[in-house]
Each structure stands twice: as C-alpha cells, then as structure tokens.
Amino acid sequence: MSKIIIKETQNTAILKFEFPDFITKNKSYEFKNIDEASESPLAQKLFYLPFVKTVFISGNFIAIERYNIVEWNDVKDAVAEQIEEFITDGGIIINDSTLEIKKKPITIYAESTPNPAVLKFVANKILTTKTAEFKNIDEAFPSALAKELFKFPFVKEIFMDENYISITKYNSSEWQEISNEVRMFIKAFIENGNEIINESLLSTATKSEKQSISNFDTLDTTSQQIINILEEYVKPAVQADGGNILFDSFDETEKRVKVVLQGACSGCPSSTFTLKNGIENMLKDMLKDEAIKVEAINA
C-alpha cells in the first residue's frame, strides 16, 4: 500500500494518519477505549499503546488523540509504521457489517480569517474531499448545503474544503450579528443527514486541470517546481486561513507566475502583501531567480 501521510491538526493532541483511499463507507467512528473498539481490530491494536486516548476513523484517515505522557514527534513515525504493517498483513480496519453505528454529534465552530469579510466554519467531520468554490446560487447546484446558505441575504460567496466552509458576506451585515445563526444552521443541516455535496457534479476548471497528475508531466520544469512549492509550502498556510491557492500559468519570457486565490484569500486586503512579500520572495529564493513576479487572477 502507499505510505501513510501524517498530518497535524488544530488540536496538538490529535494527529491524523491519512490513507490514499477511503477506508470507511460514508461513516465516522469514535472509540474511547478498547471495549468500544471491539468491531475495529485496528483501533483495538492501537489502544495497546499506552498513550492512545481516543481513536477516530472517518473518510480516508485515522485520527488519534494522545495522552500527555508523550509528544507526537517522539512516536508518530512508529505509529504510522505499525498501522501500515497491520494493513499490509491483511488486518481489518472496520467491520462495517456488524458494527452498530452511533449517531455522531456534529460540532461547528466559527474561526476568523485574515479577510474581515470571510468567516471559516469548521466541522468535526470531513465535508468534502475536493475543494469547491461557488460565487452564486446557480453555481452551487452540486451542493445542497451551499444552495441553502445562499438563501441568506448576506451570503456572497462560499468555499468548501475538507472539514470547513468559508463564507464571504456582503458589507450590509456584520459577523457578530449573523455568525451564530449560520453556525447553528450548518450544524442542523448536517445532523439531519442531508447530503452536503455531490462531488461527481463538480466541474473541473481549466486552472485545476493544470495541476492534475495527468497534466503535471506535460508542464515545463519550472512550472512543475512552482506547483510543488505552492503545494508544499504555501497551500497549507492559506488553507489554515480558510482559503486556497491554485497555479494557473508561468510565462518564461516575462518570468510571471499567475495564481488563483480562493475562499478567504480572494479579495482579502492583505492578499497583495502576501503575494509580493511572501509567495513572490519564496519563489525567487527557491528558484534562484530574482526576476520572478507573482500575479493573482480572478477565480
């Protein structure tokens, strides 16, 4: 199997171990101890580790909450290796056929972003495995949740990725007046079992195709290097702020890199500063080319 990817979360006690494919069928599980995990052989095995407090299994990842007796940096690689060995040896992650599914409470919390017009609503479950940006209700047909959110008169744009939704508001309303209403609506919508998004209906824009595996190898070497830098060093930071960045193009003659900013990054007052003083300087340094220029285009 492909190597597991280890990812940090906003909770320093919880670490995610991501698989290349889905390991559950649209269900999420939470185990607090070895008895609760009787139908998950992998979770049972993990509970033999003295620092494992809680095991979450959902989508394409296993998240583990640790006790404070250890630091993740000391044990995370060994845990990933143990999980990989378990799967390689034919171990079962979840016995879906016999497990009694408990309805998992949904929690939603609001998080500020560098863009004052955008608020990030974070869920305790995966909402989508693909990024999705909707500028209006007509574009939102793949997502029942987004369509309902656009019925609020103050909702201008919606961006969805992994476990969060970034909402851009019109200036006619202030977040302190409307954030709780939006948060409770999203929570109720998900808890009632409504479909969040039909990923098969998401169209693939040309700018996104340029970053797909099938097209990556056809790009020039510099464009490939730029994409790798954006993916590894820039994207995690902008995603944490409720946004996203996509490579659009590189002009070798003008040394101009064009990128697309989405979500909270789109229209953010600080985005120009970020482009010029952050991304542009990083590319100049890592590509050893002081002539590099970065320009944002509309999504």
The 8 nearest C-alpha neighbors of each residue, nearest first, counted from 0:
[[1, 2, 87, 83, 86, 19, 3, 18],
 [2, 0, 3, 19, 18, 83, 4, 20],
 [1, 3, 4, 0, 83, 18, 19, 79],
 [2, 4, 18, 17, 16, 1, 5, 79],
 [5, 3, 17, 16, 2, 6, 18, 15],
 [4, 6, 16, 15, 17, 3, 7, 14],
 [7, 5, 15, 14, 4, 16, 8, 17],
 [6, 8, 14, 15, 5, 9, 11, 13],
 [9, 7, 10, 14, 13, 11, 6, 15],
 [8, 10, 11, 7, 13, 12, 239, 14],
 [9, 11, 8, 12, 13, 7, 14, 64],
 [12, 10, 13, 9, 8, 7, 14, 71],
 [11, 13, 10, 64, 65, 14, 66, 67],
 [14, 12, 64, 63, 11, 10, 8, 65],
 [13, 15, 7, 62, 63, 8, 6, 64],
 [16, 14, 62, 6, 61, 5, 17, 7],
 [17, 15, 5, 61, 60, 4, 62, 3],
 [16, 18, 60, 4, 3, 59, 15, 5],
 [17, 19, 59, 3, 20, 60, 4, 16],
 [18, 20, 1, 17, 59, 21, 3, 2],
 [21, 19, 18, 59, 22, 58, 17, 60],
 [22, 20, 59, 58, 23, 18, 19, 24],
 [21, 23, 59, 58, 20, 24, 60, 57],
 [24, 22, 58, 21, 26, 25, 57, 59],
 [23, 25, 26, 22, 58, 21, 95, 27],
 [26, 24, 23, 58, 27, 57, 21, 22],
 [27, 25, 24, 23, 57, 28, 58, 100],
 [26, 28, 57, 56, 29, 25, 58, 55],
 [29, 27, 56, 55, 57, 30, 26, 103],
 [28, 30, 55, 54, 56, 31, 27, 53],
 [29, 31, 54, 35, 36, 32, 53, 55],
 [32, 30, 53, 52, 35, 29, 54, 33],
 [33, 31, 34, 35, 30, 36, 46, 53],
 [32, 34, 36, 43, 35, 46, 37, 31],
 [35, 33, 36, 37, 32, 43, 31, 30],
 [34, 36, 33, 32, 30, 37, 31, 38],
 [37, 35, 33, 39, 34, 38, 30, 43],
 [38, 36, 34, 35, 39, 33, 43, 40],
 [37, 39, 36, 94, 98, 40, 93, 97],
 [40, 38, 93, 36, 42, 41, 92, 37],
 [41, 39, 43, 42, 91, 92, 44, 38],
 [40, 42, 92, 44, 43, 39, 45, 91],
 [43, 41, 45, 39, 44, 40, 36, 46],
 [44, 42, 40, 46, 33, 41, 45, 36],
 [43, 45, 41, 42, 46, 47, 40, 48],
 [44, 46, 42, 47, 43, 48, 41, 51],
 [45, 47, 48, 43, 44, 51, 33, 42],
 [48, 46, 45, 44, 49, 43, 51, 33],
 [47, 49, 46, 50, 45, 51, 44, 78],
 [50, 48, 51, 47, 46, 52, 66, 68],
 [49, 51, 66, 65, 48, 52, 68, 69],
 [52, 50, 65, 46, 49, 48, 53, 64],
 [51, 53, 65, 64, 66, 50, 31, 54],
 [54, 52, 31, 64, 30, 63, 51, 55],
 [55, 53, 63, 30, 29, 62, 42, 64],
 [54, 56, 29, 62, 28, 61, 63, 30],
 [57, 55, 61, 28, 27, 60, 62, 29],
 [58, 56, 27, 60, 59, 23, 26, 28],
 [57, 59, 21, 23, 60, 22, 25, 125],
 [58, 60, 21, 18, 22, 20, 17, 57],
 [61, 59, 17, 16, 18, 57, 58, 56],
 [60, 62, 56, 16, 55, 15, 17, 57],
 [63, 61, 15, 55, 14, 54, 16, 60],
 [64, 62, 54, 13, 14, 53, 55, 65],
 [63, 65, 13, 53, 52, 12, 51, 54],
 [66, 64, 51, 52, 50, 12, 63, 67],
 [65, 67, 50, 68, 52, 51, 69, 64],
 [66, 68, 69, 65, 70, 50, 12, 71],
 [67, 69, 66, 50, 70, 65, 49, 51],
 [70, 68, 67, 71, 50, 66, 73, 65],
 [71, 69, 72, 73, 67, 74, 68, 65],
 [70, 72, 75, 73, 74, 69, 14, 12],
 [73, 71, 70, 74, 75, 76, 69, 77],
 [72, 74, 71, 70, 75, 69, 76, 77],
 [73, 75, 71, 77, 76, 72, 78, 70],
 [76, 74, 78, 71, 77, 72, 79, 73],
 [77, 75, 79, 78, 74, 80, 73, 72],
 [76, 78, 80, 74, 75, 79, 81, 73],
 [77, 79, 81, 75, 80, 76, 82, 74],
 [80, 78, 76, 82, 81, 77, 83, 75],
 [79, 81, 83, 77, 78, 82, 84, 76],
 [80, 82, 78, 84, 79, 83, 77, 85],
 [83, 81, 85, 79, 80, 84, 78, 86],
 [84, 82, 80, 86, 85, 81, 87, 79],
 [83, 85, 87, 81, 82, 86, 88, 80],
 [84, 86, 82, 90, 88, 83, 87, 81],
 [87, 85, 90, 89, 83, 88, 84, 82],
 [88, 86, 84, 89, 85, 83, 0, 90],
 [87, 89, 85, 86, 90, 84, 83, 91],
 [90, 88, 86, 87, 91, 85, 84, 92],
 [89, 91, 86, 85, 88, 92, 41, 40],
 [92, 90, 93, 40, 41, 89, 94, 39],
 [91, 93, 41, 39, 40, 90, 94, 42],
 [94, 92, 39, 95, 91, 38, 40, 23],
 [93, 95, 96, 38, 97, 39, 98, 92],
 [96, 94, 98, 93, 97, 23, 38, 24],
 [95, 97, 94, 98, 99, 93, 38, 100],
 [98, 96, 95, 94, 99, 38, 100, 93],
 [97, 99, 95, 38, 100, 96, 94, 93],
 [100, 98, 97, 101, 95, 96, 38, 102],
 [99, 101, 98, 102, 28, 26, 27, 103],
 [100, 102, 103, 99, 28, 29, 27, 98],
 [103, 101, 104, 100, 190, 27, 28, 105],
 [102, 104, 101, 105, 27, 28, 29, 190],
 [105, 103, 102, 106, 190, 123, 101, 186],
 [106, 104, 186, 190, 103, 123, 107, 122],
 [105, 107, 123, 122, 104, 186, 108, 121],
 [108, 106, 122, 121, 186, 182, 120, 105],
 [107, 109, 121, 120, 110, 106, 122, 182],
 [110, 108, 120, 119, 121, 118, 111, 107],
 [109, 111, 119, 118, 120, 108, 112, 121],
 [110, 112, 118, 119, 109, 113, 117, 115],
 [111, 113, 114, 240, 118, 117, 241, 110],
 [114, 112, 115, 240, 111, 267, 269, 263],
 [113, 115, 267, 112, 116, 117, 263, 268],
 [116, 114, 117, 113, 112, 118, 111, 267],
 [115, 117, 114, 167, 168, 118, 169, 170],
 [118, 116, 167, 166, 114, 115, 263, 112],
 [117, 119, 111, 166, 165, 110, 112, 120],
 [118, 120, 165, 110, 109, 164, 241, 111],
 [121, 119, 109, 164, 163, 108, 165, 110],
 [120, 122, 163, 108, 107, 162, 119, 109],
 [123, 121, 107, 162, 124, 106, 163, 120],
 [124, 122, 106, 105, 162, 107, 121, 125],
 [125, 123, 122, 162, 126, 57, 105, 27],
 [124, 126, 162, 161, 127, 58, 123, 122],
 [127, 125, 162, 161, 124, 195, 163, 128],
 [128, 126, 161, 129, 125, 160, 162, 196],
 [127, 129, 161, 130, 160, 126, 125, 198],
 [130, 128, 127, 160, 131, 161, 198, 159],
 [129, 131, 160, 159, 132, 128, 127, 161],
 [130, 132, 159, 158, 129, 160, 133, 201],
 [131, 133, 158, 157, 159, 134, 130, 262],
 [134, 132, 157, 138, 139, 135, 156, 158],
 [133, 135, 156, 138, 157, 132, 155, 136],
 [136, 134, 137, 138, 133, 156, 139, 155],
 [135, 137, 139, 138, 146, 149, 140, 134],
 [138, 136, 139, 135, 140, 146, 134, 133],
 [137, 139, 136, 133, 135, 140, 134, 141],
 [138, 140, 136, 137, 133, 146, 141, 142],
 [139, 141, 142, 138, 137, 146, 143, 136],
 [142, 140, 197, 200, 139, 196, 201, 143],
 [143, 141, 196, 145, 144, 140, 139, 195],
 [142, 144, 146, 145, 195, 196, 147, 194],
 [143, 145, 147, 195, 142, 146, 148, 196],
 [144, 146, 148, 142, 147, 143, 139, 149],
 [147, 145, 143, 149, 144, 148, 139, 136],
 [146, 148, 144, 150, 145, 149, 143, 151],
 [147, 149, 145, 150, 146, 151, 144, 154],
 [150, 148, 146, 151, 147, 154, 136, 145],
 [151, 149, 148, 147, 152, 146, 154, 136],
 [150, 152, 149, 153, 154, 148, 147, 181],
 [153, 151, 154, 150, 149, 155, 169, 168],
 [152, 154, 169, 168, 151, 155, 172, 171],
 [155, 153, 168, 149, 151, 152, 156, 167],
 [154, 156, 168, 167, 169, 153, 135, 134],
 [157, 155, 134, 167, 166, 133, 154, 135],
 [158, 156, 166, 133, 165, 132, 167, 134],
 [157, 159, 132, 262, 165, 164, 131, 133],
 [160, 158, 164, 131, 130, 163, 165, 132],
 [159, 161, 130, 163, 127, 162, 129, 131],
 [160, 162, 127, 125, 128, 126, 163, 159],
 [163, 161, 125, 126, 122, 124, 121, 160],
 [164, 162, 121, 120, 160, 122, 161, 159],
 [163, 165, 159, 120, 158, 119, 166, 121],
 [166, 164, 119, 158, 118, 241, 157, 262],
 [167, 165, 157, 117, 118, 156, 164, 168],
 [166, 168, 117, 156, 155, 116, 154, 157],
 [169, 167, 154, 155, 153, 116, 166, 170],
 [168, 170, 153, 171, 155, 154, 172, 167],
 [169, 171, 172, 168, 173, 116, 153, 155],
 [170, 172, 169, 173, 153, 168, 152, 174],
 [173, 171, 170, 153, 169, 174, 176, 168],
 [174, 172, 176, 175, 177, 171, 170, 168],
 [175, 173, 177, 178, 176, 172, 118, 116],
 [174, 176, 173, 177, 178, 179, 172, 180],
 [175, 177, 174, 173, 178, 172, 179, 180],
 [176, 178, 174, 180, 179, 175, 181, 173],
 [179, 177, 181, 174, 180, 175, 182, 176],
 [178, 180, 182, 181, 177, 183, 176, 175],
 [181, 179, 183, 177, 178, 182, 184, 176],
 [182, 180, 184, 178, 179, 183, 185, 177],
 [181, 183, 179, 185, 184, 180, 178, 107],
 [184, 182, 186, 180, 185, 181, 179, 187],
 [183, 185, 181, 187, 186, 182, 188, 180],
 [186, 184, 188, 182, 183, 187, 181, 189],
 [185, 187, 183, 184, 189, 188, 107, 190],
 [188, 186, 190, 184, 189, 185, 191, 183],
 [187, 189, 185, 191, 186, 190, 184, 193],
 [190, 188, 191, 192, 186, 187, 193, 185],
 [191, 189, 187, 192, 188, 186, 105, 104],
 [192, 190, 189, 188, 193, 187, 186, 194],
 [191, 193, 190, 189, 194, 188, 195, 187],
 [194, 192, 191, 189, 188, 195, 190, 143],
 [193, 195, 196, 143, 192, 197, 144, 189],
 [196, 194, 144, 142, 143, 193, 126, 197],
 [195, 197, 142, 141, 194, 198, 143, 127],
 [198, 196, 141, 199, 200, 142, 195, 201],
 [197, 199, 200, 201, 196, 141, 129, 127],
 [198, 200, 197, 201, 141, 202, 196, 129],
 [201, 199, 141, 198, 197, 202, 140, 196],
 [202, 200, 198, 199, 141, 203, 197, 131],
 [201, 203, 200, 204, 199, 198, 141, 131],
 [204, 202, 207, 201, 208, 205, 206, 200],
 [203, 205, 207, 206, 202, 208, 209, 201],
 [206, 204, 208, 207, 203, 209, 247, 210],
 [205, 207, 247, 204, 208, 209, 246, 245],
 [208, 206, 204, 209, 205, 210, 203, 211],
 [207, 209, 205, 211, 210, 206, 204, 203],
 [210, 208, 207, 206, 211, 214, 215, 205],
 [209, 211, 208, 207, 215, 212, 214, 246],
 [212, 210, 208, 213, 214, 209, 215, 207],
 [211, 213, 215, 214, 210, 216, 209, 208],
 [212, 214, 211, 215, 216, 217, 208, 210],
 [215, 213, 217, 212, 211, 216, 209, 210],
 [214, 216, 212, 217, 218, 210, 213, 211],
 [215, 217, 214, 218, 213, 212, 223, 219],
 [218, 216, 214, 215, 219, 213, 223, 220],
 [219, 217, 216, 215, 222, 223, 220, 214],
 [218, 220, 222, 221, 223, 217, 216, 215],
 [219, 221, 223, 222, 224, 218, 225, 216],
 [220, 222, 224, 223, 219, 225, 249, 286],
 [223, 221, 225, 224, 219, 220, 249, 218],
 [224, 222, 220, 226, 221, 225, 227, 218],
 [223, 225, 221, 227, 222, 226, 220, 228],
 [226, 224, 222, 228, 223, 227, 229, 221],
 [227, 225, 229, 223, 228, 224, 230, 222],
 [226, 228, 224, 230, 225, 229, 231, 223],
 [229, 227, 225, 231, 226, 230, 232, 224],
 [228, 230, 233, 226, 227, 232, 231, 234],
 [231, 229, 227, 234, 228, 232, 226, 233],
 [232, 230, 228, 229, 227, 233, 234, 235],
 [231, 233, 229, 228, 230, 234, 235, 236],
 [234, 232, 229, 236, 235, 230, 231, 237],
 [233, 235, 230, 237, 236, 229, 238, 244],
 [236, 234, 238, 237, 233, 239, 232, 231],
 [237, 235, 239, 234, 238, 233, 240, 232],
 [236, 238, 240, 242, 234, 239, 243, 235],
 [239, 237, 242, 241, 235, 240, 243, 236],
 [238, 240, 236, 237, 241, 235, 242, 234],
 [241, 239, 237, 238, 112, 242, 236, 113],
 [242, 240, 238, 263, 239, 165, 119, 262],
 [243, 241, 262, 263, 238, 264, 237, 261],
 [242, 244, 261, 238, 237, 260, 234, 262],
 [243, 245, 260, 259, 234, 261, 258, 246],
 [246, 244, 259, 258, 247, 260, 243, 207],
 [245, 247, 258, 248, 226, 259, 257, 244],
 [248, 246, 258, 257, 206, 245, 259, 209],
 [247, 249, 257, 256, 246, 250, 258, 222],
 [248, 250, 256, 255, 222, 251, 257, 254],
 [249, 251, 255, 254, 253, 252, 256, 248],
 [250, 252, 254, 253, 249, 255, 221, 256],
 [253, 251, 250, 254, 255, 249, 290, 291],
 [252, 254, 255, 250, 251, 291, 292, 290],
 [255, 253, 251, 291, 250, 252, 292, 290],
 [254, 256, 292, 250, 253, 249, 293, 291],
 [257, 255, 249, 293, 248, 292, 294, 258],
 [256, 258, 294, 248, 247, 295, 293, 249],
 [259, 257, 246, 295, 247, 245, 296, 294],
 [258, 260, 245, 296, 298, 295, 244, 297],
 [261, 259, 244, 265, 264, 243, 298, 258],
 [262, 260, 265, 243, 242, 264, 244, 263],
 [261, 263, 242, 158, 264, 265, 165, 241],
 [262, 264, 242, 241, 265, 117, 114, 261],
 [265, 263, 242, 267, 262, 261, 260, 266],
 [266, 264, 261, 260, 267, 263, 262, 270],
 [267, 265, 264, 268, 270, 263, 114, 260],
 [266, 268, 114, 270, 264, 269, 265, 263],
 [269, 267, 270, 266, 114, 271, 113, 272],
 [268, 270, 272, 267, 271, 273, 113, 114],
 [269, 271, 273, 267, 272, 268, 274, 264],
 [272, 270, 274, 273, 269, 275, 268, 267],
 [271, 273, 275, 269, 270, 274, 276, 277],
 [274, 272, 277, 270, 271, 276, 275, 269],
 [275, 273, 278, 271, 272, 277, 279, 276],
 [276, 274, 279, 272, 273, 277, 271, 278],
 [275, 277, 273, 272, 280, 274, 279, 278],
 [276, 278, 273, 280, 274, 279, 275, 281],
 [277, 279, 274, 281, 280, 282, 275, 276],
 [278, 280, 275, 282, 281, 293, 277, 274],
 [281, 279, 283, 282, 277, 278, 276, 284],
 [280, 282, 278, 284, 279, 283, 285, 277],
 [283, 281, 285, 279, 284, 280, 286, 278],
 [284, 282, 288, 280, 289, 286, 281, 287],
 [283, 285, 287, 281, 282, 286, 280, 288],
 [284, 286, 282, 287, 283, 281, 288, 228],
 [285, 287, 288, 283, 282, 284, 224, 221],
 [288, 286, 284, 283, 285, 289, 282, 291],
 [287, 289, 283, 286, 290, 291, 284, 282],
 [290, 288, 283, 291, 287, 284, 280, 292],
 [289, 291, 288, 254, 292, 283, 253, 255],
 [292, 290, 254, 289, 283, 255, 288, 293],
 [291, 293, 255, 256, 254, 279, 290, 294],
 [294, 292, 256, 279, 255, 257, 274, 291],
 [293, 295, 257, 256, 258, 296, 292, 255],
 [296, 294, 258, 259, 257, 260, 297, 293],
 [297, 295, 259, 258, 298, 294, 257, 260],
 [296, 298, 259, 295, 260, 265, 261, 258],
 [297, 259, 296, 261, 260, 265, 132, 206]]
